[in-house]
């Protein structure tokens, strides 16, 4: 935050709305840019070193086989990549408040894809899965080894990246909502490369017998269950850890944080050990997966709802001077925030064109909040343009049926 903005927040001549706005901009981190290259930041060097290690591990795993199974690897990469792009678009859609910078999202995806998968999880999982049969026998290992390993090793691997990103972007990763969104993207990177790893292994494991068909079959199998997977697990774990740590923008809530972390890890355990929990019965395995899906999306919905009030308050405070100056109304701001108010605002539109304009108006109001925060409460050209867009859409949203 600029020195001028800090002075404004303590200026005795500033209105209450201006003080609220300046404090919200300073605390929330809305509008802040992300610079990945930070040579004076230790987190940058740790992230870079572990990413390089993961890349070397990935190359050593795939390179010897790539020449023999190129077709299978290619189709697996395309199918898993397309699935990842679909989930990427959805996650960007639900990041509806102050969207995280693209470079920060790219860093989250890269961590999940390379260091978490190859530098951590694959190495540790291989070692642990080799130890369990010697300690507990083959039967126990077949039923329980995956769930006794992956929820700890893989969630810890993804969480390490989240902590490093907090070190790289301390003004951007501040609220539980940030933890949920960035955790989901880390999990998405992990899921896409894990799916590709399984598909490539299936292609190579056939010893040249229909590598293309095996890659397609495994890719679709992994894609079919990807909606309840690493993005969900790591979203809950990272969101929970942010509650445990606490920041200037997010009060510490230890009980809530522990609950979300435990749920994310438990769902990972349920998913990996569905066979053991069901006693090996095929129909019961399906039942365990259904239960885990219901629990997962229920808890994720609760997590986003618990995180939303903090974001609501930032929007209200950042836009308070705009309301005070008459550029916005309280009804319009509340229509952006709360579902009930949003439905009432749209229902009051006189016709279909007006309803459509009111939907766009919500996005324009959030864009105005972004520009105000990014420009540190200054009356810049971008802010004036956003105000003009709000005025235009407001006019369209108030068209009568006669028009």
C-alpha positions as CSV (number, residue, x, y, z in Angstrom):
1,X,0.0,0.0,0.0
2,X,1.2,3.5,-0.8
3,X,2.2,6.0,1.8
4,X,-0.5,8.4,0.6
5,X,-3.2,5.8,1.2
6,X,-1.9,5.1,4.7
7,X,-1.9,8.8,5.5
8,X,-5.5,9.1,4.2
9,X,-6.7,6.5,6.6
10,X,-5.4,8.6,9.5
11,X,-6.4,12.0,8.1
12,X,-8.8,13.7,10.5
13,X,-10.6,15.3,7.5
14,X,-11.4,12.0,5.9
15,X,-14.9,10.7,6.2
16,X,-15.8,7.5,7.9
17,X,-16.4,5.9,4.5
18,X,-12.9,6.9,3.3
19,X,-11.3,5.6,6.4
20,X,-13.1,2.3,6.0
21,X,-12.0,2.1,2.3
22,X,-8.4,2.8,3.0
23,X,-8.2,0.3,5.9
24,X,-9.9,-2.4,3.7
25,X,-7.5,-1.8,0.8
26,X,-4.5,-2.0,3.2
27,X,-5.7,-5.1,5.1
28,X,-7.3,-7.1,2.3
29,X,-4.5,-6.9,-0.3
30,X,-7.1,-6.4,-3.0
31,X,-5.6,-5.0,-6.2
32,X,-2.0,-6.1,-5.2
33,X,0.2,-7.4,-8.0
34,X,2.2,-10.6,-7.8
35,X,5.9,-10.7,-8.7
36,X,7.2,-14.3,-8.8
37,X,10.9,-13.4,-9.2
38,X,12.0,-12.3,-5.7
39,X,15.7,-13.1,-5.4
40,X,15.8,-11.5,-1.8
41,X,13.0,-13.8,-0.7
42,X,14.1,-17.2,0.7
43,X,10.7,-18.7,-0.3
44,X,11.5,-18.0,-3.9
45,X,14.7,-20.1,-3.8
46,X,13.1,-23.0,-1.9
47,X,10.2,-23.0,-4.4
48,X,12.7,-22.9,-7.4
49,X,15.0,-25.6,-6.0
50,X,12.2,-28.0,-5.3
51,X,10.6,-27.4,-8.6
52,X,13.9,-28.1,-10.3
53,X,14.2,-31.3,-8.3
54,X,10.7,-32.4,-9.2
55,X,11.4,-31.7,-12.9
56,X,14.5,-33.9,-12.8
57,X,12.5,-36.7,-11.1
58,X,9.8,-36.4,-13.7
59,X,12.2,-36.5,-16.6
60,X,14.0,-39.5,-15.2
61,X,10.6,-41.3,-14.9
62,X,9.1,-40.5,-18.3
63,X,12.1,-40.1,-20.6
64,X,13.2,-43.8,-20.8
65,X,9.7,-44.8,-21.8
66,X,8.5,-41.9,-23.9
67,X,10.1,-43.1,-27.2
68,X,8.4,-46.5,-27.0
69,X,5.0,-45.3,-25.9
70,X,4.8,-41.9,-27.5
71,X,1.2,-42.4,-28.8
72,X,-0.1,-43.5,-25.5
73,X,1.7,-40.7,-23.6
74,X,0.3,-38.1,-26.1
75,X,-3.3,-39.2,-25.8
76,X,-3.0,-39.3,-22.1
77,X,-1.6,-35.8,-22.0
78,X,-4.4,-34.5,-24.2
79,X,-7.2,-36.1,-22.4
80,X,-5.9,-35.2,-18.9
81,X,-5.0,-31.7,-20.0
82,X,-8.5,-31.1,-21.4
83,X,-10.1,-32.2,-18.2
84,X,-7.7,-30.0,-16.3
85,X,-8.7,-27.0,-18.5
86,X,-12.4,-27.6,-17.8
87,X,-11.8,-27.6,-14.0
88,X,-9.5,-24.5,-14.4
89,X,-12.3,-22.6,-16.0
90,X,-14.7,-23.6,-13.2
91,X,-12.3,-22.6,-10.4
92,X,-11.7,-19.2,-12.1
93,X,-15.4,-18.8,-12.2
94,X,-16.0,-19.4,-8.5
95,X,-13.1,-17.1,-7.6
96,X,-15.6,-14.3,-7.8
97,X,-14.3,-11.7,-5.4
98,X,-10.8,-10.3,-5.9
99,X,-9.5,-12.9,-8.4
100,X,-6.0,-14.0,-7.7
101,X,-3.4,-12.9,-10.3
102,X,-2.7,-15.3,-13.1
103,X,1.0,-15.6,-12.2
104,X,0.1,-16.7,-8.7
105,X,-2.4,-19.2,-10.0
106,X,0.3,-20.5,-12.4
107,X,2.7,-20.9,-9.5
108,X,0.1,-22.9,-7.6
109,X,-0.6,-25.2,-10.5
110,X,3.1,-25.7,-11.2
111,X,3.7,-26.6,-7.5
112,X,1.0,-29.2,-7.5
113,X,2.1,-30.6,-10.9
114,X,5.8,-30.9,-10.4
115,X,7.3,-30.5,-6.9
116,X,4.4,-31.9,-5.0
117,X,3.9,-34.9,-7.4
118,X,7.5,-35.8,-8.2
119,X,9.8,-34.3,-5.6
120,X,7.6,-35.3,-2.7
121,X,4.6,-37.6,-3.1
122,X,5.9,-40.2,-5.6
123,X,9.2,-40.7,-3.8
124,X,7.8,-40.9,-0.3
125,X,4.7,-43.0,-1.4
126,X,6.9,-45.5,-3.1
127,X,9.0,-46.0,-0.1
128,X,6.1,-46.2,2.3
129,X,4.1,-48.6,0.2
130,X,7.2,-50.9,0.1
131,X,7.4,-50.9,3.9
132,X,3.8,-51.6,4.8
133,X,3.7,-55.2,3.4
134,X,6.7,-56.1,5.4
135,X,5.2,-54.7,8.6
136,X,1.5,-55.7,8.3
137,X,1.3,-58.2,5.4
138,X,-0.1,-58.1,1.9
139,X,-3.8,-58.3,2.8
140,X,-3.6,-55.3,5.1
141,X,-1.6,-53.3,2.7
142,X,-4.0,-54.0,-0.2
143,X,-6.9,-52.7,1.9
144,X,-5.3,-49.8,3.9
145,X,-1.8,-48.8,2.8
146,X,-3.0,-46.2,0.3
147,X,-5.2,-44.4,2.8
148,X,-2.5,-44.7,5.5
149,X,0.0,-42.9,3.3
150,X,-1.5,-40.5,0.7
151,X,-3.6,-38.3,3.0
152,X,-0.4,-37.5,5.0
153,X,2.3,-37.4,2.3
154,X,0.3,-35.8,-0.5
155,X,-1.6,-33.2,1.5
156,X,1.7,-32.3,3.3
157,X,3.4,-32.0,-0.1
158,X,0.7,-29.7,-1.4
159,X,0.6,-27.7,1.8
160,X,4.3,-27.0,1.6
161,X,3.6,-25.2,-1.7
162,X,0.8,-23.2,-0.1
163,X,3.1,-22.0,2.7
164,X,5.8,-21.0,0.2
165,X,3.2,-19.1,-1.8
166,X,2.1,-17.3,1.4
167,X,5.8,-16.3,1.8
168,X,5.9,-15.1,-1.8
169,X,2.6,-13.3,-1.7
170,X,1.9,-12.3,1.9
171,X,-0.4,-9.5,0.8
172,X,-2.4,-11.6,-1.5
173,X,-2.9,-14.9,0.5
174,X,-4.7,-13.4,3.5
175,X,-8.2,-14.8,3.9
176,X,-9.8,-18.3,4.1
177,X,-11.3,-17.7,0.7
178,X,-7.8,-17.2,-0.7
179,X,-6.7,-20.5,1.0
180,X,-9.7,-22.4,-0.5
181,X,-9.0,-21.0,-4.1
182,X,-5.3,-21.4,-4.1
183,X,-5.5,-24.8,-2.5
184,X,-7.9,-25.9,-5.2
185,X,-5.5,-24.8,-7.9
186,X,-2.5,-26.6,-6.2
187,X,-4.7,-29.7,-6.0
188,X,-5.7,-29.3,-9.7
189,X,-2.1,-29.3,-10.8
190,X,-1.4,-32.4,-8.7
191,X,-4.6,-34.2,-10.0
192,X,-3.8,-33.6,-13.7
193,X,-0.2,-34.9,-13.4
194,X,-1.3,-37.8,-11.2
195,X,-3.9,-38.7,-13.8
196,X,-1.3,-38.5,-16.5
197,X,1.1,-40.6,-14.5
198,X,-1.5,-43.4,-14.1
199,X,-2.4,-43.2,-17.8
200,X,1.2,-43.2,-18.9
201,X,2.0,-46.1,-16.6
202,X,-1.0,-48.1,-18.0
203,X,0.3,-47.5,-21.5
204,X,3.8,-48.6,-20.6
205,X,2.6,-51.4,-18.4
206,X,1.0,-53.3,-21.3
207,X,4.5,-54.0,-22.7
208,X,3.5,-52.7,-26.1
209,X,0.1,-54.4,-26.2
210,X,-2.4,-51.7,-27.2
211,X,-0.7,-48.8,-25.4
212,X,-3.1,-46.3,-27.0
213,X,-6.2,-48.2,-25.8
214,X,-4.8,-48.6,-22.3
215,X,-4.0,-44.9,-22.1
216,X,-7.5,-43.9,-23.2
217,X,-9.2,-46.3,-20.8
218,X,-7.1,-45.2,-17.8
219,X,-7.5,-41.5,-18.7
220,X,-11.3,-41.8,-18.8
221,X,-11.3,-43.8,-15.6
222,X,-9.3,-41.1,-13.8
223,X,-11.3,-38.2,-15.4
224,X,-14.6,-39.9,-14.3
225,X,-13.6,-39.6,-10.6
226,X,-11.7,-36.3,-10.8
227,X,-14.6,-34.2,-9.5
228,X,-13.9,-35.5,-5.9
229,X,-10.2,-35.5,-5.7
230,X,-7.1,-33.4,-4.9
231,X,-8.6,-30.0,-5.6
232,X,-11.3,-30.6,-3.0
233,X,-8.9,-32.2,-0.5
234,X,-6.3,-29.4,-0.7
235,X,-8.8,-26.6,-0.8
236,X,-10.1,-27.7,2.6
237,X,-6.6,-28.3,4.0
238,X,-5.2,-25.0,2.9
239,X,-8.3,-23.1,3.9
240,X,-8.1,-24.7,7.3
241,X,-4.4,-24.0,7.7
242,X,-5.0,-20.3,7.0
243,X,-7.6,-20.3,9.8
244,X,-5.0,-21.9,12.1
245,X,-2.3,-19.4,11.2
246,X,-4.5,-16.3,11.1
247,X,-3.6,-13.1,9.3
248,X,-4.4,-9.4,9.6
249,X,-7.3,-10.0,7.3
250,X,-8.5,-13.3,8.7
251,X,-8.9,-13.8,12.5
252,X,-7.5,-17.1,13.8
253,X,-10.2,-19.8,14.4
254,X,-8.4,-22.9,15.6
255,X,-11.4,-25.1,15.9
256,X,-12.7,-24.3,12.5
257,X,-9.2,-24.7,11.0
258,X,-8.7,-28.1,12.5
259,X,-12.1,-29.3,11.4
260,X,-11.4,-28.3,7.7
261,X,-7.9,-29.8,7.7
262,X,-9.2,-33.1,9.3
263,X,-12.1,-33.3,6.9
264,X,-9.8,-32.8,3.9
265,X,-7.5,-35.6,5.0
266,X,-10.4,-37.9,6.1
267,X,-12.0,-37.5,2.6
268,X,-8.7,-38.4,1.0
269,X,-8.5,-41.5,3.2
270,X,-12.1,-42.5,2.4
271,X,-11.4,-42.1,-1.3
272,X,-8.1,-44.1,-1.3
273,X,-9.3,-46.8,1.0
274,X,-12.9,-47.3,-0.2
275,X,-12.1,-51.0,-0.9
276,X,-11.0,-51.6,2.7
277,X,-14.0,-49.6,4.2
278,X,-16.4,-51.6,2.0
279,X,-14.9,-55.0,2.7
280,X,-14.0,-55.4,-0.9
281,X,-17.7,-55.5,-2.1
282,X,-18.0,-53.7,-5.4
283,X,-21.4,-52.1,-4.7
284,X,-20.3,-51.0,-1.3
285,X,-17.2,-49.4,-2.8
286,X,-19.5,-47.3,-4.9
287,X,-21.5,-46.5,-1.8
288,X,-18.4,-45.3,0.1
289,X,-17.5,-43.0,-2.9
290,X,-21.1,-41.6,-2.9
291,X,-20.9,-40.8,0.8
292,X,-17.5,-39.2,0.4
293,X,-18.8,-37.0,-2.5
294,X,-21.8,-35.9,-0.4
295,X,-19.6,-35.1,2.6
296,X,-17.0,-33.4,0.5
297,X,-19.2,-31.0,-1.3
298,X,-21.3,-30.3,1.8
299,X,-18.2,-29.3,3.8
300,X,-16.8,-27.3,0.9
301,X,-20.0,-25.4,0.6
302,X,-19.9,-24.7,4.3
303,X,-16.2,-23.6,4.0
304,X,-17.0,-21.1,1.2
305,X,-20.0,-19.7,3.2
306,X,-18.0,-19.3,6.3
307,X,-15.3,-17.5,4.3
308,X,-17.7,-15.2,2.4
309,X,-18.6,-12.7,5.2
310,X,-15.0,-11.4,5.3
311,X,-15.0,-10.8,1.6
312,X,-18.4,-9.2,1.8
313,X,-17.1,-6.7,4.3
314,X,-14.1,-5.8,2.1
315,X,-16.5,-5.1,-0.8
316,X,-18.7,-2.9,1.4
317,X,-15.8,-1.0,2.9
318,X,-13.9,-0.5,-0.5
319,X,-17.1,0.8,-2.1
320,X,-18.3,2.9,0.9
321,X,-17.1,6.2,-0.6
322,X,-18.8,5.3,-3.9
323,X,-22.1,4.8,-2.1
324,X,-21.5,8.0,-0.1
325,X,-20.9,9.9,-3.4
326,X,-24.0,8.5,-5.0
327,X,-22.2,6.4,-7.6
328,X,-23.7,3.2,-6.1
329,X,-26.6,2.4,-3.9
330,X,-26.6,0.0,-0.8
331,X,-29.1,-2.1,-2.7
332,X,-26.8,-2.6,-5.6
333,X,-23.8,-3.5,-3.4
334,X,-25.9,-6.0,-1.4
335,X,-27.2,-7.4,-4.7
336,X,-23.6,-8.3,-5.5
337,X,-23.0,-10.0,-2.2
338,X,-25.9,-12.0,-0.9
339,X,-27.9,-14.6,-2.9
340,X,-31.3,-13.5,-1.5
341,X,-30.6,-9.8,-2.3
342,X,-29.3,-10.7,-5.7
343,X,-32.4,-12.6,-6.6
344,X,-34.6,-9.8,-5.4
345,X,-32.6,-7.3,-7.4
346,X,-32.9,-9.3,-10.6
347,X,-36.6,-10.1,-10.0
348,X,-37.4,-6.4,-9.8
349,X,-36.1,-5.9,-13.3
350,X,-38.9,-4.9,-15.7
351,X,-37.9,-7.2,-18.6
352,X,-35.5,-9.8,-19.8
353,X,-33.0,-7.3,-21.2
354,X,-33.0,-5.5,-17.8
355,X,-32.4,-8.7,-15.9
356,X,-29.4,-9.5,-18.2
357,X,-28.1,-6.0,-17.6
358,X,-28.4,-6.4,-13.9
359,X,-26.3,-9.6,-14.0
360,X,-23.6,-7.7,-15.8
361,X,-24.0,-4.8,-13.4
362,X,-22.9,-7.1,-10.5
363,X,-19.7,-7.9,-12.3
364,X,-19.1,-4.2,-13.2
365,X,-19.5,-3.3,-9.5
366,X,-16.9,-5.9,-8.5
367,X,-14.6,-4.5,-11.3
368,X,-15.0,-1.0,-9.8
369,X,-14.0,-2.4,-6.4
370,X,-11.0,-4.0,-8.0
371,X,-9.9,-0.8,-9.7
372,X,-10.4,1.3,-6.6
373,X,-8.3,-1.1,-4.6
374,X,-5.6,-1.5,-7.3
375,X,-5.2,2.3,-7.7
376,X,-5.2,2.8,-3.9
377,X,-8.4,4.8,-3.6
378,X,-7.2,7.3,-6.3
379,X,-9.6,8.8,-8.8
380,X,-7.8,7.3,-11.8
381,X,-8.9,6.9,-15.4
382,X,-9.6,3.2,-14.8
383,X,-11.8,4.0,-11.8
384,X,-13.7,6.6,-13.8
385,X,-14.2,4.2,-16.7
386,X,-15.5,1.5,-14.2
387,X,-18.0,4.1,-12.8
388,X,-19.1,5.0,-16.3
389,X,-19.7,1.3,-17.0
390,X,-21.8,0.9,-13.9
391,X,-23.9,3.9,-14.9
392,X,-24.4,2.5,-18.4
393,X,-25.5,-0.9,-17.1
394,X,-27.7,0.7,-14.5
395,X,-29.5,2.6,-17.2
396,X,-30.0,-0.6,-19.2
397,X,-31.2,-2.4,-16.1
398,X,-34.0,0.2,-15.5
399,X,-35.5,0.0,-19.0
400,X,-39.3,-0.3,-18.8
401,X,-41.4,-2.8,-20.7
402,X,-42.5,-0.1,-23.1
403,X,-39.0,0.3,-24.4
